[in-house]
Amino acid sequence: MRLNHNALAYTANNNLNAINRNLTKSMERLSSGYKVNKSSDDPAAKAISQRMQAQLRGLDRAVNNSNDGISLIQTAEGALDEIHSILARMRELAVRAANETYEEDDRDAMQDEIKQLQEEIDRISDTTDFNGRKLLNGELNKKGYTSDDGLSIMEIGGDISPGVYGLTVDPSTSKQAQMTITAPADGDVITKNQEGYLIINDFFIKIEEGMTGVQINELIRDSVSKIGMDYDSTAQPPTITTQEYGRTQSITIKASTEELKDLFGVDGHTEYGENATVDFAMDNGERVGFKDTATVEAQGNRITVTDKNGFKMVYDVDPDAVPANPVDITVLSAGPMVLQIGNNEGQTLNVNINKTTAESLEIDKINIYTSGYATDAIGKIDDAVTKISGIRSSLGAYQNRLEHTVNNLETADENLTYAVSRIQDTDMAEEITEYTQQNVLSQSALQMLIKSNARPEGLLQLFQR
């Protein structure tokens, strides 16, 4: 038995310290609920769990992003539903006007309503937004620019890759329909024999006895403006011109009496406008940018290129321009709204929504002043309905995809949460058992330390003998 070094006490103390450290860790785990509270507990588990925690937070944000995207699409869908209703009303008016039982005053009222409906489509397109982002005014359409100001981009939509596309354009071939007449001089007065109707594209202009040349010119000007034409009485000879360009534009002028035919110099023939000439630019025998399946056509000064998968480019040509051919159209990746629908880089969805103004729908210049014009309006409105239906179909596909995305993200979040929990969370039953064991050992070690410290007292018995 030694006095200077109490090895038994050292042993008991070391064991007690080790047990207390284990007891402290156990208490830490039980009080925090985490199995790994600091890196020293399990360096690998700590690193893995921190990385997973970042993934979990990203997944939660991606779910919210996707739900925000669904809300945005539903906002656009609601506005487009109203535009659909407006188009249905416009079509109803056009069908009504195609029936030749209405006077000009009746058609004035119907045309006024159509004008208001056109303006409401423009207002909806311009004001529909989600958190400040405009949805229907073309802001979410793909963007691009041309190498010549004579060609302006109206629409870029569908499956179009960024890059350079080339066209050759001759706008000088694009013409308005135009016809000259021999109008009365300002001081001339219409006689009884000259009464009748001047008929321009089946629109009746009543010429009455006593009208002066000035009144007749004003009447013709105001009348043709209703059917999309301009009248220049100062030209020699006076000229009637359509406001729009292209082969679909025509002017036919008739008169109800021979006297009126002679007065205005009309014979009932028809003059047509002309379309711009357009073709694909070629480089070494291949189209610049466009695939071989693409088609291009011009109606007046509007050029449309289409291809499969909804590929569509629409341009307007300045009829007075002289473009430097070929004209390059550079399509950018900018434009569509990018939704971050995953928790990692590149996990995005581009939402592309075409412009939905009356002009982009090509119904901004329709009129229903004759049965023929009303019939044309029906066709144009039907085309607009088809276009809006296509946009709504795309939005529906986006929404369905986002809903599946949300479901997938929530499943991934659930499974990753389980994985993090297995690494990081305390198994309370197991840890309580461990804590109880370490607590008992702590008490036992403490008693042994007391005993080991008391043991040298036995030496005193030797000195007492």
Helices and strands as residue ranges (DSSP letters): H 7-32, G 39-41, H 43-97, H 104-127, E 129-130, E 133-134, E 144-146, E 151-157, E 163-170, G 171-173, E 176-180, G 192-194, E 196-200, E 203-207, H 213-226, E 229-232, E 239-245, E 250-255, H 258-264, E 270-272, E 277-280, E 282-283, E 286-287, E 295-299, E 302-306, E 312-317, E 327-331, E 337-340, E 348-351, H 371-424, H 428-454, G 455-458, H 459-463
